[in-house]
Structure formats: structure tokens, C-alpha cells
Amino acid sequence: MLLDDVFRLQPSRKYLIVGVLLRLVFVPLFLFCNYQPKFEDGSKRILPVLIHNDWVFWIIGALMGITSGHFSSLAMMYCPR
């Protein structure tokens, strides 16, 4: 079963850009996840950790991948018209 069969979320050609721009929300979500980088100079992260659960990080990553594939395939389907 394909995900498109379950969710019929296909914005028209006119509103596809809205979905693509809404994906920018993923960037701050990833920045506020519990990621502790090891810097060589001993500095620490600047942003606070607002999302402590690692499962939320994985769900955000999966949603970003799914929406990336969905919106890019829609853009390729709409392009020849």
C-alpha cells in the first residue's frame, strides 16, 4: 500500500509552493532537539534544548523525508503541463 493511497493530500499546482515553504518549520525543530555536538575548542551549544525525547527527533526526520518525496514528486508531475 502506498502512502498516497492513504493520504490524498495533493495540493494543486497553484498551492504546491505553500507546502514546500511550510517544510521550513523542520529547520528550527531540528535545532531545538537534544543534540549534543562535541566541539574541538570546548564550546557548548547556544540554543536551548526544547525537545528532549529522541523519538520525536526520529519522527521529525521521517516526516521531513516523507514530505520531501511527496512534494518533489508532485512538482515533477506538475512540471510538464
mmCIF file of the N, C-alpha and C atoms, coordinates in Angstrom:
data_MODEL
# 
_entry.id   MODEL 
# 
loop_
_atom_site.group_PDB 
_atom_site.id 
_atom_site.type_symbol 
_atom_site.label_atom_id 
_atom_site.label_alt_id 
_atom_site.label_comp_id 
_atom_site.label_asym_id 
_atom_site.label_entity_id 
_atom_site.label_seq_id 
_atom_site.pdbx_PDB_ins_code 
_atom_site.Cartn_x 
_atom_site.Cartn_y 
_atom_site.Cartn_z 
_atom_site.occupancy 
_atom_site.B_iso_or_equiv 
_atom_site.pdbx_formal_charge 
_atom_site.auth_seq_id 
_atom_site.auth_comp_id 
_atom_site.auth_asym_id 
_atom_site.auth_atom_id 
_atom_site.pdbx_PDB_model_num 
ATOM 1   N N  . MET A 1 1  ? 0.850  -1.178 0.000   1.00 0.00 ? 1  MET A N  1 
ATOM 2   C CA . MET A 1 1  ? 0.000  0.000  0.000   1.00 0.00 ? 1  MET A CA 1 
ATOM 3   C C  . MET A 1 1  ? 0.894  1.238  0.000   1.00 0.00 ? 1  MET A C  1 
ATOM 4   N N  . LEU A 1 2  ? 0.596  2.131  -0.872  1.00 0.00 ? 2  LEU A N  1 
ATOM 5   C CA . LEU A 1 2  ? 1.367  3.365  -0.954  1.00 0.00 ? 2  LEU A CA 1 
ATOM 6   C C  . LEU A 1 2  ? 0.785  4.410  -0.024  1.00 0.00 ? 2  LEU A C  1 
ATOM 7   N N  . LEU A 1 3  ? 1.633  5.306  0.407   1.00 0.00 ? 3  LEU A N  1 
ATOM 8   C CA . LEU A 1 3  ? 1.183  6.361  1.316   1.00 0.00 ? 3  LEU A CA 1 
ATOM 9   C C  . LEU A 1 3  ? 0.188  7.291  0.641   1.00 0.00 ? 3  LEU A C  1 
ATOM 10  N N  . ASP A 1 4  ? 0.303  7.422  -0.656  1.00 0.00 ? 4  ASP A N  1 
ATOM 11  C CA . ASP A 1 4  ? -0.625 8.275  -1.388  1.00 0.00 ? 4  ASP A CA 1 
ATOM 12  C C  . ASP A 1 4  ? -2.042 7.694  -1.385  1.00 0.00 ? 4  ASP A C  1 
ATOM 13  N N  . ASP A 1 5  ? -2.156 6.391  -1.283  1.00 0.00 ? 5  ASP A N  1 
ATOM 14  C CA . ASP A 1 5  ? -3.486 5.781  -1.205  1.00 0.00 ? 5  ASP A CA 1 
ATOM 15  C C  . ASP A 1 5  ? -4.160 6.084  0.119   1.00 0.00 ? 5  ASP A C  1 
ATOM 16  N N  . VAL A 1 6  ? -3.372 6.238  1.166   1.00 0.00 ? 6  VAL A N  1 
ATOM 17  C CA . VAL A 1 6  ? -3.927 6.507  2.494   1.00 0.00 ? 6  VAL A CA 1 
ATOM 18  C C  . VAL A 1 6  ? -4.250 7.986  2.655   1.00 0.00 ? 6  VAL A C  1 
ATOM 19  N N  . PHE A 1 7  ? -3.323 8.838  2.289   1.00 0.00 ? 7  PHE A N  1 
ATOM 20  C CA . PHE A 1 7  ? -3.494 10.280 2.440   1.00 0.00 ? 7  PHE A CA 1 
ATOM 21  C C  . PHE A 1 7  ? -3.601 10.923 1.067   1.00 0.00 ? 7  PHE A C  1 
ATOM 22  N N  . ARG A 1 8  ? -4.727 11.467 0.762   1.00 0.00 ? 8  ARG A N  1 
ATOM 23  C CA . ARG A 1 8  ? -4.929 12.144 -0.518  1.00 0.00 ? 8  ARG A CA 1 
ATOM 24  C C  . ARG A 1 8  ? -4.641 13.633 -0.369  1.00 0.00 ? 8  ARG A C  1 
ATOM 25  N N  . LEU A 1 9  ? -3.428 13.953 0.018   1.00 0.00 ? 9  LEU A N  1 
ATOM 26  C CA . LEU A 1 9  ? -3.025 15.347 0.192   1.00 0.00 ? 9  LEU A CA 1 
ATOM 27  C C  . LEU A 1 9  ? -2.262 15.795 -1.042  1.00 0.00 ? 9  LEU A C  1 
ATOM 28  N N  . GLN A 1 10 ? -2.969 16.202 -2.040  1.00 0.00 ? 10 GLN A N  1 
ATOM 29  C CA . GLN A 1 10 ? -2.324 16.678 -3.249  1.00 0.00 ? 10 GLN A CA 1 
ATOM 30  C C  . GLN A 1 10 ? -2.762 18.111 -3.514  1.00 0.00 ? 10 GLN A C  1 
ATOM 31  N N  . PRO A 1 11 ? -1.955 19.055 -3.080  1.00 0.00 ? 11 PRO A N  1 
ATOM 32  C CA . PRO A 1 11 ? -2.322 20.444 -3.384  1.00 0.00 ? 11 PRO A CA 1 
ATOM 33  C C  . PRO A 1 11 ? -2.238 20.698 -4.882  1.00 0.00 ? 11 PRO A C  1 
ATOM 34  N N  . SER A 1 12 ? -3.005 21.627 -5.328  1.00 0.00 ? 12 SER A N  1 
ATOM 35  C CA . SER A 1 12 ? -2.970 21.952 -6.754  1.00 0.00 ? 12 SER A CA 1 
ATOM 36  C C  . SER A 1 12 ? -1.632 22.600 -7.102  1.00 0.00 ? 12 SER A C  1 
ATOM 37  N N  . ARG A 1 13 ? -1.414 22.773 -8.376  1.00 0.00 ? 13 ARG A N  1 
ATOM 38  C CA . ARG A 1 13 ? -0.159 23.368 -8.839  1.00 0.00 ? 13 ARG A CA 1 
ATOM 39  C C  . ARG A 1 13 ? 0.034  24.757 -8.243  1.00 0.00 ? 13 ARG A C  1 
ATOM 40  N N  . LYS A 1 14 ? -1.077 25.455 -8.042  1.00 0.00 ? 14 LYS A N  1 
ATOM 41  C CA . LYS A 1 14 ? -1.022 26.815 -7.521  1.00 0.00 ? 14 LYS A CA 1 
ATOM 42  C C  . LYS A 1 14 ? -0.564 26.858 -6.059  1.00 0.00 ? 14 LYS A C  1 
ATOM 43  N N  . TYR A 1 15 ? -0.947 25.869 -5.250  1.00 0.00 ? 15 TYR A N  1 
ATOM 44  C CA . TYR A 1 15 ? -0.656 25.887 -3.816  1.00 0.00 ? 15 TYR A CA 1 
ATOM 45  C C  . TYR A 1 15 ? 0.467  24.937 -3.404  1.00 0.00 ? 15 TYR A C  1 
ATOM 46  N N  . LEU A 1 16 ? 1.178  24.383 -4.354  1.00 0.00 ? 16 LEU A N  1 
ATOM 47  C CA . LEU A 1 16 ? 2.284  23.485 -4.020  1.00 0.00 ? 16 LEU A CA 1 
ATOM 48  C C  . LEU A 1 16 ? 3.392  24.231 -3.290  1.00 0.00 ? 16 LEU A C  1 
ATOM 49  N N  . ILE A 1 17 ? 3.622  25.471 -3.640  1.00 0.00 ? 17 ILE A N  1 
ATOM 50  C CA . ILE A 1 17 ? 4.683  26.255 -3.003  1.00 0.00 ? 17 ILE A CA 1 
ATOM 51  C C  . ILE A 1 17 ? 4.407  26.463 -1.514  1.00 0.00 ? 17 ILE A C  1 
ATOM 52  N N  . VAL A 1 18 ? 3.132  26.483 -1.125  1.00 0.00 ? 18 VAL A N  1 
ATOM 53  C CA . VAL A 1 18 ? 2.791  26.652 0.292   1.00 0.00 ? 18 VAL A CA 1 
ATOM 54  C C  . VAL A 1 18 ? 3.289  25.448 1.096   1.00 0.00 ? 18 VAL A C  1 
ATOM 55  N N  . GLY A 1 19 ? 3.060  24.257 0.584   1.00 0.00 ? 19 GLY A N  1 
ATOM 56  C CA . GLY A 1 19 ? 3.533  23.055 1.273   1.00 0.00 ? 19 GLY A CA 1 
ATOM 57  C C  . GLY A 1 19 ? 5.044  22.986 1.344   1.00 0.00 ? 19 GLY A C  1 
ATOM 58  N N  . VAL A 1 20 ? 5.698  23.399 0.272   1.00 0.00 ? 20 VAL A N  1 
ATOM 59  C CA . VAL A 1 20 ? 7.156  23.386 0.253   1.00 0.00 ? 20 VAL A CA 1 
ATOM 60  C C  . VAL A 1 20 ? 7.716  24.394 1.253   1.00 0.00 ? 20 VAL A C  1 
ATOM 61  N N  . LEU A 1 21 ? 7.111  25.563 1.329   1.00 0.00 ? 21 LEU A N  1 
ATOM 62  C CA . LEU A 1 21 ? 7.590  26.577 2.275   1.00 0.00 ? 21 LEU A CA 1 
ATOM 63  C C  . LEU A 1 21 ? 7.275  26.194 3.726   1.00 0.00 ? 21 LEU A C  1 
ATOM 64  N N  . LEU A 1 22 ? 6.196  25.462 3.940   1.00 0.00 ? 22 LEU A N  1 
ATOM 65  C CA . LEU A 1 22 ? 5.894  25.007 5.299   1.00 0.00 ? 22 LEU A CA 1 
ATOM 66  C C  . LEU A 1 22 ? 6.925  24.005 5.817   1.00 0.00 ? 22 LEU A C  1 
ATOM 67  N N  . ARG A 1 23 ? 7.663  23.383 4.902   1.00 0.00 ? 23 ARG A N  1 
ATOM 68  C CA . ARG A 1 23 ? 8.721  22.466 5.323   1.00 0.00 ? 23 ARG A CA 1 
ATOM 69  C C  . ARG A 1 23 ? 9.867  23.192 6.025   1.00 0.00 ? 23 ARG A C  1 
ATOM 70  N N  . LEU A 1 24 ? 9.932  24.503 5.899   1.00 0.00 ? 24 LEU A N  1 
ATOM 71  C CA . LEU A 1 24 ? 10.962 25.271 6.602   1.00 0.00 ? 24 LEU A CA 1 
ATOM 72  C C  . LEU A 1 24 ? 10.802 25.198 8.118   1.00 0.00 ? 24 LEU A C  1 
ATOM 73  N N  . VAL A 1 25 ? 9.648  24.779 8.577   1.00 0.00 ? 25 VAL A N  1 
ATOM 74  C CA . VAL A 1 25 ? 9.411  24.619 10.018  1.00 0.00 ? 25 VAL A CA 1 
ATOM 75  C C  . VAL A 1 25 ? 10.307 23.516 10.585  1.00 0.00 ? 25 VAL A C  1 
ATOM 76  N N  . PHE A 1 26 ? 10.723 22.573 9.747   1.00 0.00 ? 26 PHE A N  1 
ATOM 77  C CA . PHE A 1 26 ? 11.569 21.480 10.220  1.00 0.00 ? 26 PHE A CA 1 
ATOM 78  C C  . PHE A 1 26 ? 12.935 21.969 10.692  1.00 0.00 ? 26 PHE A C  1 
ATOM 79  N N  . VAL A 1 27 ? 13.436 23.041 10.121  1.00 0.00 ? 27 VAL A N  1 
ATOM 80  C CA . VAL A 1 27 ? 14.773 23.528 10.486  1.00 0.00 ? 27 VAL A CA 1 
ATOM 81  C C  . VAL A 1 27 ? 14.853 23.928 11.955  1.00 0.00 ? 27 VAL A C  1 
ATOM 82  N N  . PRO A 1 28 ? 13.960 24.799 12.470  1.00 0.00 ? 28 PRO A N  1 
ATOM 83  C CA . PRO A 1 28 ? 14.055 25.110 13.901  1.00 0.00 ? 28 PRO A CA 1 
ATOM 84  C C  . PRO A 1 28 ? 13.713 23.913 14.788  1.00 0.00 ? 28 PRO A C  1 
ATOM 85  N N  . LEU A 1 29 ? 12.858 23.017 14.310  1.00 0.00 ? 29 LEU A N  1 
ATOM 86  C CA . LEU A 1 29 ? 12.563 21.829 15.112  1.00 0.00 ? 29 LEU A CA 1 
ATOM 87  C C  . LEU A 1 29 ? 13.816 20.987 15.321  1.00 0.00 ? 29 LEU A C  1 
ATOM 88  N N  . PHE A 1 30 ? 14.612 20.813 14.283  1.00 0.00 ? 30 PHE A N  1 
ATOM 89  C CA . PHE A 1 30 ? 15.859 20.066 14.424  1.00 0.00 ? 30 PHE A CA 1 
ATOM 90  C C  . PHE A 1 30 ? 16.855 20.813 15.308  1.00 0.00 ? 30 PHE A C  1 
ATOM 91  N N  . LEU A 1 31 ? 16.864 22.138 15.238  1.00 0.00 ? 31 LEU A N  1 
ATOM 92  C CA . LEU A 1 31 ? 17.815 22.901 16.043  1.00 0.00 ? 31 LEU A CA 1 
ATOM 93  C C  . LEU A 1 31 ? 17.512 22.829 17.529  1.00 0.00 ? 31 LEU A C  1 
ATOM 94  N N  . PHE A 1 32 ? 16.237 22.631 17.882  1.00 0.00 ? 32 PHE A N  1 
ATOM 95  C CA . PHE A 1 32 ? 15.871 22.565 19.293  1.00 0.00 ? 32 PHE A CA 1 
ATOM 96  C C  . PHE A 1 32 ? 15.824 21.145 19.832  1.00 0.00 ? 32 PHE A C  1 
ATOM 97  N N  . CYS A 1 33 ? 16.222 20.163 19.031  1.00 0.00 ? 33 CYS A N  1 
ATOM 98  C CA . CYS A 1 33 ? 16.271 18.782 19.521  1.00 0.00 ? 33 CYS A CA 1 
ATOM 99  C C  . CYS A 1 33 ? 17.501 18.578 20.404  1.00 0.00 ? 33 CYS A C  1 
ATOM 100 N N  . ASN A 1 34 ? 17.503 17.485 21.128  1.00 0.00 ? 34 ASN A N  1 
ATOM 101 C CA . ASN A 1 34 ? 18.571 17.179 22.074  1.00 0.00 ? 34 ASN A CA 1 
ATOM 102 C C  . ASN A 1 34 ? 19.777 16.604 21.341  1.00 0.00 ? 34 ASN A C  1 
ATOM 103 N N  . TYR A 1 35 ? 20.523 17.461 20.719  1.00 0.00 ? 35 TYR A N  1 
ATOM 104 C CA . TYR A 1 35 ? 21.738 17.069 20.019  1.00 0.00 ? 35 TYR A CA 1 
ATOM 105 C C  . TYR A 1 35 ? 22.910 17.742 20.701  1.00 0.00 ? 35 TYR A C  1 
ATOM 106 N N  . GLN A 1 36 ? 23.845 16.953 21.164  1.00 0.00 ? 36 GLN A N  1 
ATOM 107 C CA . GLN A 1 36 ? 24.991 17.474 21.901  1.00 0.00 ? 36 GLN A CA 1 
ATOM 108 C C  . GLN A 1 36 ? 26.266 17.287 21.076  1.00 0.00 ? 36 GLN A C  1 
ATOM 109 N N  . PRO A 1 37 ? 26.613 18.256 20.241  1.00 0.00 ? 37 PRO A N  1 
ATOM 110 C CA . PRO A 1 37 ? 27.833 18.105 19.436  1.00 0.00 ? 37 PRO A CA 1 
ATOM 111 C C  . PRO A 1 37 ? 29.078 18.249 20.300  1.00 0.00 ? 37 PRO A C  1 
ATOM 112 N N  . LYS A 1 38 ? 30.129 17.614 19.875  1.00 0.00 ? 38 LYS A N  1 
ATOM 113 C CA . LYS A 1 38 ? 31.412 17.700 20.574  1.00 0.00 ? 38 LYS A CA 1 
ATOM 114 C C  . LYS A 1 38 ? 32.322 18.624 19.761  1.00 0.00 ? 38 LYS A C  1 
ATOM 115 N N  . PHE A 1 39 ? 32.465 19.850 20.244  1.00 0.00 ? 39 PHE A N  1 
ATOM 116 C CA . PHE A 1 39 ? 33.338 20.808 19.578  1.00 0.00 ? 39 PHE A CA 1 
ATOM 117 C C  . PHE A 1 39 ? 34.768 20.616 20.055  1.00 0.00 ? 39 PHE A C  1 
ATOM 118 N N  . GLU A 1 40 ? 35.717 20.811 19.155  1.00 0.00 ? 40 GLU A N  1 
ATOM 119 C CA . GLU A 1 40 ? 37.121 20.631 19.498  1.00 0.00 ? 40 GLU A CA 1 
ATOM 120 C C  . GLU A 1 40 ? 37.630 21.727 20.422  1.00 0.00 ? 40 GLU A C  1 
ATOM 121 N N  . ASP A 1 41 ? 37.051 22.921 20.348  1.00 0.00 ? 41 ASP A N  1 
ATOM 122 C CA . ASP A 1 41 ? 37.545 24.021 21.180  1.00 0.00 ? 41 ASP A CA 1 
ATOM 123 C C  . ASP A 1 41 ? 36.866 24.046 22.556  1.00 0.00 ? 41 ASP A C  1 
ATOM 124 N N  . GLY A 1 42 ? 36.014 23.082 22.848  1.00 0.00 ? 42 GLY A N  1 
ATOM 125 C CA . GLY A 1 42 ? 35.385 23.001 24.166  1.00 0.00 ? 42 GLY A CA 1 
ATOM 126 C C  . GLY A 1 42 ? 34.135 23.841 24.320  1.00 0.00 ? 42 GLY A C  1 
ATOM 127 N N  . SER A 1 43 ? 33.675 24.492 23.278  1.00 0.00 ? 43 SER A N  1 
ATOM 128 C CA . SER A 1 43 ? 32.469 25.306 23.395  1.00 0.00 ? 43 SER A CA 1 
ATOM 129 C C  . SER A 1 43 ? 31.226 24.431 23.446  1.00 0.00 ? 43 SER A C  1 
ATOM 130 N N  . LYS A 1 44 ? 30.137 25.011 23.889  1.00 0.00 ? 44 LYS A N  1 
ATOM 131 C CA . LYS A 1 44 ? 28.880 24.277 24.030  1.00 0.00 ? 44 LYS A CA 1 
ATOM 132 C C  . LYS A 1 44 ? 27.849 24.860 23.092  1.00 0.00 ? 44 LYS A C  1 
ATOM 133 N N  . ARG A 1 45 ? 26.734 24.182 22.981  1.00 0.00 ? 45 ARG A N  1 
ATOM 134 C CA . ARG A 1 45 ? 25.673 24.652 22.090  1.00 0.00 ? 45 ARG A CA 1 
ATOM 135 C C  . ARG A 1 45 ? 25.031 25.915 22.637  1.00 0.00 ? 45 ARG A C  1 
ATOM 136 N N  . ILE A 1 46 ? 24.548 26.755 21.754  1.00 0.00 ? 46 ILE A N  1 
ATOM 137 C CA . ILE A 1 46 ? 23.994 28.050 22.127  1.00 0.00 ? 46 ILE A CA 1 
ATOM 138 C C  . ILE A 1 46 ? 22.491 27.964 22.353  1.00 0.00 ? 46 ILE A C  1 
ATOM 139 N N  . LEU A 1 47 ? 21.795 27.235 21.492  1.00 0.00 ? 47 LEU A N  1 
ATOM 140 C CA . LEU A 1 47 ? 20.338 27.137 21.584  1.00 0.00 ? 47 LEU A CA 1 
ATOM 141 C C  . LEU A 1 47 ? 19.920 26.209 22.717  1.00 0.00 ? 47 LEU A C  1 
ATOM 142 N N  . PRO A 1 48 ? 18.815 26.507 23.372  1.00 0.00 ? 48 PRO A N  1 
ATOM 143 C CA . PRO A 1 48 ? 18.342 25.608 24.433  1.00 0.00 ? 48 PRO A CA 1 
ATOM 144 C C  . PRO A 1 48 ? 17.736 24.341 23.835  1.00 0.00 ? 48 PRO A C  1 
ATOM 145 N N  . VAL A 1 49 ? 17.729 23.289 24.623  1.00 0.00 ? 49 VAL A N  1 
ATOM 146 C CA . VAL A 1 49 ? 17.111 22.033 24.204  1.00 0.00 ? 49 VAL A CA 1 
ATOM 147 C C  . VAL A 1 49 ? 15.652 22.072 24.632  1.00 0.00 ? 49 VAL A C  1 
ATOM 148 N N  . LEU A 1 50 ? 14.750 22.112 23.659  1.00 0.00 ? 50 LEU A N  1 
ATOM 149 C CA . LEU A 1 50 ? 13.323 22.138 23.955  1.00 0.00 ? 50 LEU A CA 1 
ATOM 150 C C  . LEU A 1 50 ? 12.664 20.788 23.722  1.00 0.00 ? 50 LEU A C  1 
ATOM 151 N N  . ILE A 1 51 ? 13.267 19.962 22.878  1.00 0.00 ? 51 ILE A N  1 
ATOM 152 C CA . ILE A 1 51 ? 12.734 18.633 22.582  1.00 0.00 ? 51 ILE A CA 1 
ATOM 153 C C  . ILE A 1 51 ? 13.735 17.616 23.120  1.00 0.00 ? 51 ILE A C  1 
ATOM 154 N N  . HIS A 1 52 ? 13.389 16.989 24.232  1.00 0.00 ? 52 HIS A N  1 
ATOM 155 C CA . HIS A 1 52 ? 14.310 16.074 24.904  1.00 0.00 ? 52 HIS A CA 1 
ATOM 156 C C  . HIS A 1 52 ? 14.166 14.622 24.442  1.00 0.00 ? 52 HIS A C  1 
ATOM 157 N N  . ASN A 1 53 ? 13.041 14.285 23.864  1.00 0.00 ? 53 ASN A N  1 
ATOM 158 C CA . ASN A 1 53 ? 12.772 12.903 23.502  1.00 0.00 ? 53 ASN A CA 1 
ATOM 159 C C  . ASN A 1 53 ? 13.411 12.572 22.156  1.00 0.00 ? 53 ASN A C  1 
ATOM 160 N N  . ASP A 1 54 ? 14.152 11.463 22.098  1.00 0.00 ? 54 ASP A N  1 
ATOM 161 C CA . ASP A 1 54 ? 14.799 11.070 20.849  1.00 0.00 ? 54 ASP A CA 1 
ATOM 162 C C  . ASP A 1 54 ? 13.804 10.556 19.824  1.00 0.00 ? 54 ASP A C  1 
ATOM 163 N N  . TRP A 1 55 ? 12.687 10.006 20.265  1.00 0.00 ? 55 TRP A N  1 
ATOM 164 C CA . TRP A 1 55 ? 11.676 9.524  19.330  1.00 0.00 ? 55 TRP A CA 1 
ATOM 165 C C  . TRP A 1 55 ? 11.055 10.674 18.545  1.00 0.00 ? 55 TRP A C  1 
ATOM 166 N N  . VAL A 1 56 ? 10.929 11.810 19.169  1.00 0.00 ? 56 VAL A N  1 
ATOM 167 C CA . VAL A 1 56 ? 10.393 12.980 18.461  1.00 0.00 ? 56 VAL A CA 1 
ATOM 168 C C  . VAL A 1 56 ? 11.361 13.390 17.354  1.00 0.00 ? 56 VAL A C  1 
ATOM 169 N N  . PHE A 1 57 ? 12.658 13.292 17.625  1.00 0.00 ? 57 PHE A N  1 
ATOM 170 C CA . PHE A 1 57 ? 13.668 13.587 16.614  1.00 0.00 ? 57 PHE A CA 1 
ATOM 171 C C  . PHE A 1 57 ? 13.510 12.653 15.416  1.00 0.00 ? 57 PHE A C  1 
ATOM 172 N N  . TRP A 1 58 ? 13.321 11.363 15.673  1.00 0.00 ? 58 TRP A N  1 
ATOM 173 C CA . TRP A 1 58 ? 13.156 10.394 14.587  1.00 0.00 ? 58 TRP A CA 1 
ATOM 174 C C  . TRP A 1 58 ? 11.863 10.635 13.811  1.00 0.00 ? 58 TRP A C  1 
ATOM 175 N N  . ILE A 1 59 ? 10.795 11.010 14.504  1.00 0.00 ? 59 ILE A N  1 
ATOM 176 C CA . ILE A 1 59 ? 9.520  11.278 13.838  1.00 0.00 ? 59 ILE A CA 1 
ATOM 177 C C  . ILE A 1 59 ? 9.633  12.524 12.957  1.00 0.00 ? 59 ILE A C  1 
ATOM 178 N N  . ILE A 1 60 ? 10.307 13.553 13.461  1.00 0.00 ? 60 ILE A N  1 
ATOM 179 C CA . ILE A 1 60 ? 10.509 14.767 12.660  1.00 0.00 ? 60 ILE A CA 1 
ATOM 180 C C  . ILE A 1 60 ? 11.325 14.436 11.408  1.00 0.00 ? 60 ILE A C  1 
ATOM 181 N N  . GLY A 1 61 ? 12.364 13.625 11.571  1.00 0.00 ? 61 GLY A N  1 
ATOM 182 C CA . GLY A 1 61 ? 13.177 13.225 10.424  1.00 0.00 ? 61 GLY A CA 1 
ATOM 183 C C  . GLY A 1 61 ? 12.393 12.415 9.404   1.00 0.00 ? 61 GLY A C  1 
ATOM 184 N N  . ALA A 1 62 ? 11.545 11.511 9.882   1.00 0.00 ? 62 ALA A N  1 
ATOM 185 C CA . ALA A 1 62 ? 10.730 10.714 8.969   1.00 0.00 ? 62 ALA A CA 1 
ATOM 186 C C  . ALA A 1 62 ? 9.718  11.587 8.240   1.00 0.00 ? 62 ALA A C  1 
ATOM 187 N N  . LEU A 1 63 ? 9.086  12.512 8.952   1.00 0.00 ? 63 LEU A N  1 
ATOM 188 C CA . LEU A 1 63 ? 8.129  13.411 8.312   1.00 0.00 ? 63 LEU A CA 1 
ATOM 189 C C  . LEU A 1 63 ? 8.806  14.308 7.280   1.00 0.00 ? 63 LEU A C  1 
ATOM 190 N N  . MET A 1 64 ? 10.016 14.728 7.564   1.00 0.00 ? 64 MET A N  1 
ATOM 191 C CA . MET A 1 64 ? 10.738 15.559 6.607   1.00 0.00 ? 64 MET A CA 1 
ATOM 192 C C  . MET A 1 64 ? 11.046 14.759 5.345   1.00 0.00 ? 64 MET A C  1 
ATOM 193 N N  . GLY A 1 65 ? 11.438 13.512 5.505   1.00 0.00 ? 65 GLY A N  1 
ATOM 194 C CA . GLY A 1 65 ? 11.717 12.675 4.345   1.00 0.00 ? 65 GLY A CA 1 
ATOM 195 C C  . GLY A 1 65 ? 10.469 12.373 3.524   1.00 0.00 ? 65 GLY A C  1 
ATOM 196 N N  . ILE A 1 66 ? 9.364  12.083 4.205   1.00 0.00 ? 66 ILE A N  1 
ATOM 197 C CA . ILE A 1 66 ? 8.114  11.776 3.503   1.00 0.00 ? 66 ILE A CA 1 
ATOM 198 C C  . ILE A 1 66 ? 7.615  12.990 2.731   1.00 0.00 ? 66 ILE A C  1 
ATOM 199 N N  . THR A 1 67 ? 7.623  14.149 3.383   1.00 0.00 ? 67 THR A N  1 
ATOM 200 C CA . THR A 1 67 ? 7.134  15.345 2.697   1.00 0.00 ? 67 THR A CA 1 
ATOM 201 C C  . THR A 1 67 ? 8.070  15.767 1.572   1.00 0.00 ? 67 THR A C  1 
ATOM 202 N N  . SER A 1 68 ? 9.348  15.520 1.726   1.00 0.00 ? 68 SER A N  1 
ATOM 203 C CA . SER A 1 68 ? 10.290 15.849 0.658   1.00 0.00 ? 68 SER A CA 1 
ATOM 204 C C  . SER A 1 68 ? 9.990  15.023 -0.578  1.00 0.00 ? 68 SER A C  1 
ATOM 205 N N  . GLY A 1 69 ? 9.813  13.734 -0.404  1.00 0.00 ? 69 GLY A N  1 
ATOM 206 C CA . GLY A 1 69 ? 9.499  12.879 -1.540  1.00 0.00 ? 69 GLY A CA 1 
ATOM 207 C C  . GLY A 1 69 ? 8.155  13.205 -2.157  1.00 0.00 ? 69 GLY A C  1 
ATOM 208 N N  . HIS A 1 70 ? 7.170  13.479 -1.314  1.00 0.00 ? 70 HIS A N  1 
ATOM 209 C CA . HIS A 1 70 ? 5.825  13.752 -1.806  1.00 0.00 ? 70 HIS A CA 1 
ATOM 210 C C  . HIS A 1 70 ? 5.777  15.055 -2.612  1.00 0.00 ? 70 HIS A C  1 
ATOM 211 N N  . PHE A 1 71 ? 6.331  16.116 -2.052  1.00 0.00 ? 71 PHE A N  1 
ATOM 212 C CA . PHE A 1 71 ? 6.263  17.401 -2.742  1.00 0.00 ? 71 PHE A CA 1 
ATOM 213 C C  . PHE A 1 71 ? 7.170  17.446 -3.973  1.00 0.00 ? 71 PHE A C  1 
ATOM 214 N N  . SER A 1 72 ? 8.308  16.774 -3.931  1.00 0.00 ? 72 SER A N  1 
ATOM 215 C CA . SER A 1 72 ? 9.163  16.780 -5.117  1.00 0.00 ? 72 SER A CA 1 
ATOM 216 C C  . SER A 1 72 ? 8.544  15.959 -6.238  1.00 0.00 ? 72 SER A C  1 
ATOM 217 N N  . SER A 1 73 ? 7.879  14.843 -5.920  1.00 0.00 ? 73 SER A N  1 
ATOM 218 C CA . SER A 1 73 ? 7.223  14.080 -6.985  1.00 0.00 ? 73 SER A CA 1 
ATOM 219 C C  . SER A 1 73 ? 6.025  14.838 -7.540  1.00 0.00 ? 73 SER A C  1 
ATOM 220 N N  . LEU A 1 74 ? 5.302  15.564 -6.695  1.00 0.00 ? 74 LEU A N  1 
ATOM 221 C CA . LEU A 1 74 ? 4.209  16.392 -7.202  1.00 0.00 ? 74 LEU A CA 1 
ATOM 222 C C  . LEU A 1 74 ? 4.727  17.484 -8.124  1.00 0.00 ? 74 LEU A C  1 
ATOM 223 N N  . ALA A 1 75 ? 5.843  18.092 -7.756  1.00 0.00 ? 75 ALA A N  1 
ATOM 224 C CA . ALA A 1 75 ? 6.421  19.144 -8.599  1.00 0.00 ? 75 ALA A CA 1 
ATOM 225 C C  . ALA A 1 75 ? 6.839  18.585 -9.944  1.00 0.00 ? 75 ALA A C  1 
ATOM 226 N N  . MET A 1 76 ? 7.383  17.369 -9.955  1.00 0.00 ? 76 MET A N  1 
ATOM 227 C CA . MET A 1 76 ? 7.769  16.773 -11.236 1.00 0.00 ? 76 MET A CA 1 
ATOM 228 C C  . MET A 1 76 ? 6.561  16.380 -12.067 1.00 0.00 ? 76 MET A C  1 
ATOM 229 N N  . MET A 1 77 ? 5.476  15.988 -11.416 1.00 0.00 ? 77 MET A N  1 
ATOM 230 C CA . MET A 1 77 ? 4.262  15.655 -12.166 1.00 0.00 ? 77 MET A CA 1 
ATOM 231 C C  . MET A 1 77 ? 3.603  16.901 -12.743 1.00 0.00 ? 77 MET A C  1 
ATOM 232 N N  . TYR A 1 78 ? 3.653  18.003 -12.016 1.00 0.00 ? 78 TYR A N  1 
ATOM 233 C CA . TYR A 1 78 ? 3.014  19.235 -12.488 1.00 0.00 ? 78 TYR A CA 1 
ATOM 234 C C  . TYR A 1 78 ? 3.849  19.956 -13.536 1.00 0.00 ? 78 TYR A C  1 
ATOM 235 N N  . CYS A 1 79 ? 5.128  19.689 -13.608 1.00 0.00 ? 79 CYS A N  1 
ATOM 236 C CA . CYS A 1 79 ? 6.024  20.447 -14.477 1.00 0.00 ? 79 CYS A CA 1 
ATOM 237 C C  . CYS A 1 79 ? 5.691  20.340 -15.967 1.00 0.00 ? 79 CYS A C  1 
ATOM 238 N N  . PRO A 1 80 ? 5.411  19.167 -16.532 1.00 0.00 ? 80 PRO A N  1 
ATOM 239 C CA . PRO A 1 80 ? 5.184  19.101 -17.981 1.00 0.00 ? 80 PRO A CA 1 
ATOM 240 C C  . PRO A 1 80 ? 3.930  19.816 -18.453 1.00 0.00 ? 80 PRO A C  1 
ATOM 241 N N  . ARG A 1 81 ? 3.000  20.110 -17.581 1.00 0.00 ? 81 ARG A N  1 
ATOM 242 C CA . ARG A 1 81 ? 1.727  20.689 -18.021 1.00 0.00 ? 81 ARG A CA 1 
ATOM 243 C C  . ARG A 1 81 ? 1.873  22.120 -18.361 1.00 0.00 ? 81 ARG A C  1 
# 
